[in-house]
Amino acid sequence: MKYYDRLIFELSHPGRTGFSLPAGDSLPVPEIPAHLRRQGDTGLPEVSEVDVVRHYTNLSQMNFGVDTGFYPLGSCTMKYNPKINEEMANLPAFTGLHPLQPESTVKGAKTLIDGLDKALSEITGMKKFTFLPCAGAHGELTGLMLMREYHMARGDAARTKVIVPDSAHGTNPASAHVAGLDIIEVKSRPDGLVDVEDLKPLLGPEIAGIMMTNPNTLGLFEKEIGKIAALVHECGGLLYYDGANMNPMLGKVRPGDMGFDIMHINLHKTFSTPHGGGGPGSGPVGVSERVLPYLAIPVTSGFHGNFGVMVKAYAYILTLGRENLLMAGPLATLNANYIKESLKDLYKLPIPTVCKHEFVYDGLIDDGAREGVPGATTLDIAKRLLDYGYHAPTIYFPLLFHQALMIEPTETESKETLDAFIDVMRTIAEEAARDPEILRSAPHNAPIRRPDETEAARNPIVCWQPNA
């Protein structure tokens, strides 16, 4: 372990300081109740200024980000965020707003939200958006509540079930459950698409709607979406569009034109704000004409949701303009298919058709398994990628494949970046075939090796303790 890889407490030496402050004898000492006073030393580390600077600078360099390297995570979409978007969101006229100031004093912000509403409505084919939801899952819940209200207002209270494909994002059934709806699963065909024949007998007077992602979690476009929309509408249900995979649709097709009635958009995915580390997010919900009367009012929350994300999204749309925004989807699709085709001789491709913005391998063709020698797994591939300076792709999702490896390059990466990643993936496949132990013991040069991931999740150690 390098010296500055240690925790700041481990760099501490008694009597060492990194600051100099004037004596505070002349300042009044507040009367603090005895039961609120600390009984012992604060336990803060004693270090010099240079040690503090080097320590935290080193920590920042250990954190992988989209600004430091290629991020193939299937995260729909962890794309590069143009810095002009950050500059716009940091304008004092925006950051200085108070959520409770008079509406007459925030006309600029309202104009921006109105402009974003019009742009998203045009891009998606929806009639209007509400910006109340602060994240994608929050948007799903809002959309499902709109779905329930639509049916309740029509005196159709029996519609309490939502159909969810077996390939869906995990948030879909979770959101439906929170909304008080029962979940019915529809199966996928071997080609990864919704089985329309399995769907037909599920439809009836108790169906509130269906939740779908198109393209789906396998990165495949649901070619029979027109037929699915007709069947669901015929039985009286609505179609909900999970906008997590909206990226490749830009410039090609709109959810409204596919027959969807309600949708959410992950502004932080499709429209530029990288969402690593759990945020920030924004999940505005759009509706078709038939659901418009039930749209949440006001269309922004009392504190306007994550307004900074809206600013970035609007800046992204205005900067690209119509012509360049229409190129985003095709370029994301091109990049994904380029990687997929370049590695299919070494990695199992369970569905060998044209994908959209992401695709899924099912582990290695030759994982190095021999008699008495276990082979390399998808987890091993992910760990080995760290040694080569790449963030790992999404692994073991979707659950349709045992050794799933989901890769999503986005439209912002160059051919040179993709070629370098492809070369590393080929190297890893060759290592697995020759000596899988290289992968099973990876990473070899990361700050830490292989912690017990289950134990770390269930019993995280979040506070430093000496001699722990």
URURZI-V856843 format. One record per residue. SS is DSSP state (@ for helix, = for strand, . for the rest). PHI is phi in whole degrees, 0 to 359 (none if undefined). PSI is psi in radians with two decimals (999 if undefined). Layout:
# URURZI-V856843
ss:phi:psi
SS:PHI:PSI
SS:PHI:PSI
This chain:
# URURZI-V856843
ss:phi:psi
.:none:2.25
.:292:2.72
@:304:-0.80
@:274:0.05
@:280:-0.21
.:288:2.77
.:293:2.69
@:302:-0.53
@:292:-0.56
@:283:-0.24
@:271:-0.11
.:289:2.44
.:226:2.33
.:304:2.31
.:87:-0.10
.:274:2.35
.:228:2.78
.:232:0.37
.:208:2.87
.:216:2.00
.:239:2.57
.:294:2.68
.:300:2.50
.:253:0.50
.:298:-0.54
.:279:-0.15
.:277:2.49
.:292:2.44
.:264:2.04
.:292:2.62
.:276:1.90
.:256:2.24
.:306:2.49
@:305:-0.68
@:288:-0.18
@:259:-0.09
.:277:2.43
.:291:2.38
.:271:-0.35
.:232:-2.92
.:293:2.71
.:292:-0.45
.:77:0.26
.:287:2.57
.:293:2.57
.:252:1.79
.:220:2.83
.:277:2.87
@:299:-0.75
@:294:-0.62
@:294:-0.68
@:297:-0.83
@:299:-0.83
@:294:-0.67
@:298:-0.90
@:285:-0.52
@:296:-0.73
@:297:-0.73
@:299:-0.72
@:296:-0.56
@:282:-0.31
@:279:-0.24
.:271:2.09
.:281:2.40
.:215:2.88
.:294:-0.36
.:280:-0.21
.:249:-0.24
.:183:3.06
.:291:2.34
=:240:1.44
.:281:0.16
=:306:2.28
.:286:1.38
.:237:0.08
.:51:0.87
.:211:2.21
.:275:1.27
.:264:2.92
.:295:2.45
.:254:1.87
.:306:2.35
@:292:-0.37
@:296:-0.53
@:295:-0.72
@:295:-0.70
@:297:-0.72
@:295:-0.73
@:293:-0.39
.:264:0.13
.:299:2.33
@:305:-0.55
@:296:-0.42
@:265:-0.85
@:292:-0.40
.:274:-0.01
.:290:2.52
.:252:2.34
.:296:-0.29
.:255:0.11
.:285:2.78
.:304:2.48
@:301:-0.55
@:294:-0.28
@:261:0.03
.:237:0.62
@:296:-0.56
@:296:-0.79
@:296:-0.71
@:295:-0.66
@:297:-0.70
@:297:-0.79
@:296:-0.71
@:297:-0.71
@:294:-0.69
@:294:-0.67
@:301:-0.82
@:296:-0.72
@:294:-0.81
@:294:-0.64
@:297:-0.73
@:293:-0.74
@:294:-0.62
@:258:-0.29
.:82:0.26
.:269:2.89
.:274:-0.67
=:197:2.72
=:240:2.60
=:252:2.41
.:256:0.33
.:300:-0.83
.:295:2.42
.:262:0.04
.:193:3.00
@:298:-0.84
@:296:-0.63
@:296:-0.66
@:295:-0.72
@:301:-0.82
@:299:-0.75
@:299:-0.79
@:297:-0.70
@:290:-0.58
@:294:-0.63
@:295:-0.69
@:298:-0.78
@:295:-0.73
@:296:-0.67
@:303:-0.82
@:287:-0.69
@:297:-0.72
@:295:-0.39
.:265:0.11
.:73:0.44
.:249:0.98
.:292:-0.22
.:286:-0.23
.:278:1.61
.:237:0.22
=:237:2.47
=:238:2.33
=:271:2.31
=:228:2.22
=:297:2.67
.:291:-0.20
.:262:0.12
.:291:2.79
.:299:2.55
@:298:-0.41
@:292:-0.43
@:298:-1.00
@:295:-0.55
@:295:-0.78
@:295:-0.70
@:297:-0.70
@:295:-0.77
@:297:-0.58
.:282:0.02
.:83:0.35
.:254:2.61
=:272:2.57
=:254:2.30
=:242:2.24
=:268:2.34
=:251:2.38
.:279:2.77
=:260:2.65
.:281:2.97
.:302:-0.40
.:276:0.09
.:88:-0.02
.:260:2.79
=:301:2.32
.:278:1.81
@:297:-0.59
@:291:-0.55
@:285:-0.48
@:288:-0.71
@:308:-0.87
.:289:-0.19
.:278:-0.31
.:279:2.45
.:181:-3.03
.:291:-0.16
.:263:0.00
=:273:2.08
=:279:-0.57
=:170:-3.00
=:229:2.45
=:255:2.24
=:220:2.64
.:246:2.25
.:221:1.95
.:294:2.74
.:281:-3.02
.:294:-0.33
.:275:0.00
.:79:0.38
.:250:2.41
.:282:2.25
.:285:1.66
.:294:-0.39
.:261:0.45
@:298:-0.60
@:298:-0.75
@:293:-0.71
@:298:-0.77
@:299:-0.75
@:297:-0.75
@:295:-0.76
@:292:-0.75
@:294:-0.62
@:296:-0.57
.:273:0.00
.:96:0.08
.:268:3.01
=:246:2.81
=:250:2.21
=:253:2.27
=:255:2.02
=:282:1.91
=:280:0.20
.:301:-0.58
.:256:0.57
.:289:-0.41
@:310:-0.92
@:288:-0.20
@:280:-0.33
.:303:2.14
.:89:-0.06
.:238:-0.88
.:206:2.64
.:247:2.44
@:305:-0.67
@:300:-0.64
@:286:-0.37
@:279:-0.20
.:108:0.13
.:282:2.52
.:258:-0.51
=:221:2.50
=:205:2.74
=:240:2.66
=:243:2.34
.:274:1.62
@:304:-0.63
@:286:-0.12
@:254:-1.09
@:288:-0.55
.:242:0.76
.:99:-0.42
.:281:1.92
.:300:2.38
.:246:0.55
.:294:2.61
.:80:0.22
.:91:0.24
.:165:3.11
.:280:2.89
.:225:2.95
.:197:2.25
.:230:1.09
.:303:2.56
=:246:2.25
=:250:2.67
=:225:2.74
.:276:3.13
.:302:-0.69
.:289:-0.41
.:260:-0.15
@:307:-0.69
@:297:-0.28
@:253:0.13
.:297:2.45
.:300:2.29
.:238:2.31
.:288:2.86
.:280:-0.08
.:233:2.65
.:287:3.00
.:304:-0.49
.:246:0.34
.:63:0.43
.:61:-2.69
.:273:1.42
@:300:-0.63
@:301:-0.62
@:292:-0.64
@:297:-0.73
@:299:-0.79
@:298:-0.74
@:296:-0.75
@:292:-0.69
@:297:-0.69
@:298:-0.82
@:295:-0.79
@:292:-0.64
@:294:-0.78
@:287:-0.69
@:74:2.97
@:302:-0.86
@:299:-0.83
@:283:-0.53
@:296:-0.60
@:291:-0.24
@:272:-0.30
@:300:-0.87
@:299:-0.92
@:301:-0.65
@:290:-0.67
@:298:-0.71
@:293:-0.75
@:300:-0.82
@:297:-0.72
@:294:-0.77
@:292:-0.54
@:297:-0.80
@:292:-0.77
@:303:-0.84
@:289:-0.50
@:285:-0.32
@:239:0.07
.:290:-0.19
.:279:-0.23
.:242:-0.45
=:242:2.41
.:294:2.23
.:248:1.67
.:295:-0.51
.:231:1.67
.:276:0.80
.:250:3.03
.:296:2.27
.:259:3.13
.:257:-2.02
.:276:-0.23
.:214:2.87
=:208:2.97
=:229:2.22
=:267:2.82
=:242:1.03
.:79:-2.95
=:273:2.60
.:291:-0.80
.:242:1.75
.:270:0.09
.:85:0.07
.:293:2.25
=:226:3.04
.:301:2.03
.:82:-0.03
=:237:1.98
.:290:2.68
.:270:3.07
.:276:2.43
.:259:3.08
@:299:-0.68
@:300:-0.69
@:295:-0.67
@:298:-0.80
@:299:-0.75
@:294:-0.67
@:291:-0.58
@:302:-0.55
@:298:-0.60
@:294:-0.46
.:264:0.13
.:84:0.38
.:244:2.48
=:290:2.50
.:288:2.59
.:290:3.07
=:293:2.34
=:236:2.63
.:58:0.55
.:207:2.35
.:287:2.85
.:284:-0.02
.:292:-0.36
.:234:2.41
.:295:-0.69
.:244:0.76
=:303:2.38
=:225:1.78
=:263:2.20
=:238:2.29
.:223:1.81
.:278:-0.40
.:69:2.98
.:276:-0.15
.:271:-0.12
.:270:2.49
.:278:2.87
@:298:-0.63
@:297:-0.71
@:296:-0.76
@:295:-0.71
@:297:-0.69
@:295:-0.71
@:294:-0.75
@:300:-0.75
@:300:-0.74
@:294:-0.74
@:297:-0.62
@:292:-0.72
@:299:-0.76
@:296:-0.71
@:297:-0.70
@:293:-0.68
@:297:-0.73
@:297:-0.73
@:292:-0.62
@:276:-0.83
@:207:1.49
.:299:-0.30
@:297:-0.47
@:301:-0.70
@:281:-0.70
@:294:-0.40
.:257:0.06
.:284:2.74
.:279:2.63
.:260:-0.41
.:233:0.36
.:275:2.81
.:304:-0.62
.:231:2.82
.:266:-1.87
.:238:1.62
.:289:2.85
.:287:1.75
@:294:-0.63
@:293:-0.79
@:295:-0.68
@:296:-0.59
@:283:-0.64
@:275:-0.58
.:227:1.16
.:293:2.47
.:261:1.86
.:254:-0.13
.:236:2.40
.:284:2.41
.:228:2.32
.:297:2.46
.:62:0.40
.:282:999
